[in-house]
């Protein structure tokens, strides 16, 4: 019950805070080195390290061209831990007793590197080494991020749809307003002409009445 509750809490936190990875540990599943760099030492001292963190020595790795497999329960495991979605600068090195340590390879190690369903990531450098890492939690995080990205893209699509509908509504309202103003203006002109015609006719009627009263109109001649 507690495990199920913790899983639900983790999922909620991942959706609310996508930058948080909730301590995804990385274990070393296998390693094979193809060369050694230290000439004076009969047995190489190989270690893994991320920038700003402690060295993780691999005491079992003592020979080149030999595949070493691990169960994830060794004393040096877990190899490292991701506490966010940010990448780390990591690499495999060989200690050098005289000069600076030799580098098998350095690279940007990211949670997104773990793309397979079983959380497996293989790193290979020609003539140097072949390593396999495991991080099941990184795969879960990647799945959630993909879902979150899909939801975000869907939200963006809906956002643009709403914008388009609003724009069409504004244009339609503007067109209707212009048409309404034109109709109202034409109606006003028509009423104005009717009013002027009525006023003009009334003016003629008033003139005829005045002429009749003065006896200068057409009717006065007939009398």
N, C-alpha and C positions, 0 to 999 in steps of 0.2 A: 504493500500500500504506500509506504513512504517512498519507495523507489519510483512508483508511478507518479506520485505527487511531485517529486524532484524533477522528473522528466518533463512534466507539464510546465513547471516553473521555468525550466531551462528554455523551452520552446518560446514561452511568452517573453522572456528576457531577450532572446535572440531576435524576435520580431520587433520589440520595442527599442532595443539597443543593438543594431546590426554590427557595430564596431566591436562588440564584446564577443569573445569566442568561448568563454567559460572553461578555460584551462584544458585545451586539447593537447594531450601528450603525444609525442612522437617516439616510436621505438625503432631500433635498427633490426631489420629482419635478416639481412645478409650483407656480406661485404667480401670483395675480392680485390686485392691490390695486384697490379701488374708489374710494379717496379718498386725499388727502394732508392732513397736519395743519400742516406748516410753511408759513407764508404768505410768508416772506421768501426762501426758497430756491426756485429754479426746478426743481431736481432733488431729489427726496426721498432721504434716506439711510436705507435700511431695513435692519434687522438682526434676528436671532433670538437669543434668550438664555434660558437656564434659570437659575433662582435659584442664586446662588453660583458660577456658571460665567462664562466669558468670552463676549463678544459675538461673534456670527458675522455679519459684514456680507455683504449680498447686493448686490454692485456692479452686477449686470445689471438689477436692478429699478429702473427710473428713471421709468416712466410708469404712470399709473393706467389702468384698463380695458384692460390689455394682458396677455395670458396668456404667461407665461414658463415654458418647459419646460427641464428639466435632465437630463443623462445620468448624473449621479452621479459624474462624474470632475472636476468643477470644483474650483478651488483651495479653495473654502470647504467642500467636502464632505469627510467626512460632516458632516451638520448637528449631530448630537449622538450620544451613546452611552448606552445603558442597561447598567448593570453589576449590576443586581439587579431584582427584580420590583416594587420600589417606584416610585411615580409621582414625577414632577418638576414643579415649577411653572415653566412656560415660556410664551413669548409672542413675538409680533412687535411691533417698536417702530420708531418713526421719530425720529431724532435732532432735537433742538430746540436751536438755538444760544443762545437767550435763557433759556428756562425749562426745566423738567424734560422729559425725552423723552416724546413722545406714545405712547399705547398703542393698537395695533390690536385686540389681544385677549390676555388671559392665561388660562391654564387648566391643569388638572392633566393632564399628559401621561403616559400609562401604557403599558407594553408590551401590556397587554390590549386597548388600542384597536385593534390591528391584527388584525382578525378575518377578513379576506378571504384566499383561498387564496394570492394573490400577495403578501401582506404589505402591502397598501395601506390607508392611513387618510386620509380626507378631513375636513378641518376648515374650516368655513365660519362666518363671522359676517356678518350682514346689513349691507350698506352699508360693509363694511370690507375683507374679503379672502376669498379661496378658495384653500386650499392642499392639496396632496396629498403625503403622506409615504410612504416605503417602508421596511419593516423585515422582510425574510424570516425572520431569526432569531427575531423576536418571535412569528411564527406557529408556528414549530417548538416554541418554548417553550410557547405556549398549548396546542398539541396534546398535549405531554407532560404538562402540568398537568391537562388534561382526563382523560387516561388515569390519572394518579395519583389524581385525585379519584374516578374511577369505581372504582378499586381500593380506595380508602379507604372509599367507601360500601359496597362489597361486603364489605370486612372488618368494617365496623360491623354489617352485616346478619348475617354469620356470628357475630359476637360476641354479638348479641342472641339468636340461635338457640341458641348454647351455653348462655347464661344461662337460657333458657326450659327447655332439656332438664335442666339441673341443678336448677332449681326443681321441675320435675315429678318428678324422681327423688327429691328430698328429701321432697316431699309424699307420694309413693307409699311411700317407706320408713317415714315416720312413721305412715301409715295401717296398714301391715302390722305395725309394731311394736305399735300399739294393739290391733289384732285379736289378735295373738299373746298380749299380756298378758291380754286378756279370756278367751281360750280357756284359758290357763294357770290363771287365777283360778278359772274354772268347774270345771276338772279338779281343782284343789286342794280346792274345796268338796265335790265329789263324793267324793273320797277321804276327806275329813274325815268326811262323813256315814257312809260305809261303815265307817270305823274306829270311830266312836261306836256304830253299830249292833252291830258285832261285839263291842265292849266291853260293851255293854248285855246282849247275849245270854249272853256268858260270865259276867257277873255273876249272871244268873238261874240258870245251870247250877251255879255254885259254891254258890248259896244252897240249891238242891235237894239237892245232895250233903251239905251240912251238916245239913239237916233230916232226911235219911235216916239219917245217922249218929247223930243224937240221938233218933231215933224219934218225931219230931213231925211228920213229913211225911204225905202222903196214904197212902203205902204202909204206915205203921205201924198205921193204923186197920184196914186189911184183915187184918193179921196178928192 
